[in-house]
């Protein structure tokens, strides 16, 4: 994200959209990836309920990326099934 647009909640809005899309599509989980060299991004995802599922080094050894995931299934819907 360009510096001029950071801190405006754009990432939160996009993630909320993806999560709602996943729910409506009956998907149970949203997954995303983030570079560990961008700790603010990882912290934002974790603050929004995502957890790190796995870590993966770049082949060049320059960085590591994390796969994060969040369950988005509505527990009420699960109980009705």
N, C-alpha and C positions, 0 to 999 in steps of 0.2 A: 504494500500500500504506500502511496506517495506520502511523504512526511506531512504535507499540508492537510491531508485527509485523516491522519491518525487521531485516535481519541474521540471520534465522533459517533462511535457505536455501530459503524458499518459492519464490522465482522460479526457482532452480536445479532444484528438483523439478518444477515445472510445465513448464519448458523441456525437461527430460529426458523427461517424459511425451509432450509434443508431438513430440519428435524420434523417439521409439520408435514412436509412432502413425504418423508419416509413413513410417518404414522398413517397418512391417508393411503399410502401404497401398501400398507400392511407389512412394512419392513420393521424388523425388531431393533435394528442398530444402525447408527451412523458412524462411519469411520473416516478419519482424515489423517493427514501426514503433516509433520512439522519438523523443521530442522532444529536441532538442539542448540545451534549457534544463535538462535533467535529465542532466548528464554522468555521474553515477554509474550510471544505467541503461544508457547507451550503453557505458560501460566494462565493466560486467558482461557485456553481450551479447558484446562483443569478446573478453573473457577466456574466454568459453565457445565461441569459434570462429566467431562471426558476423562478417561484414564488411559495411561500408557499400556498398550497391549504388547508391544515389542519394539526393540531398538535395532537399527540397521546402519552399519558404517557405509559411507560412500566408498566405492572401489579405490578411489585415489587416496583415501585416508584423510581427506580434508575436512570431513564433518561426519556427523551421525544424524540420522533422521528417526523420528519416532512415529509409530502408527498409534493413533489414539482412537478410542471408541466410546460411544455412549448408547445405552439402551434407551429407546424412545417409545417402546410399546406401552400403551395405556394399560395399567394394571387392571382397571375395571373391565376393559375389553377382554383381557386374558381370563378373567374369572367367569365371563359369560360364555366363553368357548367350551 
